[in-house]
Amino acid sequence: MRVKAQPKASKDEFAEVLDKRLKNRTTAPPSDGKANQHLINFLARQFKVSKSQIELLAGHDFREKRFMIRTPKQLPA
């Protein structure tokens, strides 16, 4: 899954689809991997999987990220 992250937002939410990427707003700051971990937690809740089933494949230090979500139990609305 391709995601464009927007850190330090007012709330955690999916925003819109931009160039085949899902824009995600997250309240966490973009320092020390806090936004990445917060985004993994958010995705785990949305897809009803454990955090260990989500892997950040690319974009650790960038807003453009690629995640692998193994066996999602639910697709977000």
C-alpha positions in Angstrom: 0.0 0.0 0.0 1.4 3.4 -0.9 0.8 6.2 1.6 1.6 9.9 1.6 1.9 10.9 5.3 1.1 14.3 6.8 2.6 14.5 10.3 1.5 16.9 13.0 -2.1 17.0 11.8 -5.1 17.8 14.1 -6.4 14.3 14.0 -5.6 10.8 12.7 -7.5 10.0 9.5 -7.4 9.0 5.9 -7.8 12.0 3.7 -7.9 11.4 -0.1 -6.2 9.4 -2.9 -3.4 11.3 -4.6 -1.6 9.7 -7.6 -2.5 6.2 -6.5 -1.3 7.0 -2.9 -3.6 7.2 0.1 -3.0 10.4 2.0 -3.0 9.9 5.7 -3.0 12.6 8.4 -1.3 11.7 11.7 -1.0 13.7 14.9 2.5 12.4 15.7 5.6 14.6 15.0 8.0 13.4 12.3 10.9 12.9 14.6 12.7 9.7 15.9 10.3 7.5 13.9 7.3 8.5 16.1 5.2 9.3 13.0 6.0 6.0 11.4 5.1 4.0 14.6 1.9 6.0 15.1 1.0 5.4 11.4 1.5 1.7 11.9 -0.7 1.7 15.0 -3.4 3.6 13.0 -3.2 1.2 10.1 -3.4 -1.8 12.4 -6.6 -0.4 13.9 -8.2 0.4 10.6 -7.4 -3.0 9.0 -8.0 -5.0 12.2 -4.6 -6.6 12.3 -1.8 -6.7 14.8 1.1 -4.3 14.4 3.4 -7.1 13.6 1.4 -7.8 10.4 2.3 -4.3 9.0 5.7 -3.7 7.6 7.1 -0.4 6.4 8.9 -1.4 3.2 10.1 2.0 2.0 10.1 5.7 3.0 11.3 5.5 6.6 12.6 9.1 6.4 10.2 10.5 3.8 6.5 11.4 3.5 6.0 8.9 0.6 5.8 5.4 2.2 5.1 1.8 1.2 3.5 -0.6 3.6 2.7 -4.3 3.4 -0.4 -5.3 5.3 -0.6 -9.1 5.8 -4.0 -10.7 5.8 -6.2 -7.6 6.6 -9.4 -8.6 8.4 -11.2 -5.4 7.3 -10.9 -2.7 4.6 -11.4 0.9 5.8 -14.4 2.8 4.5 
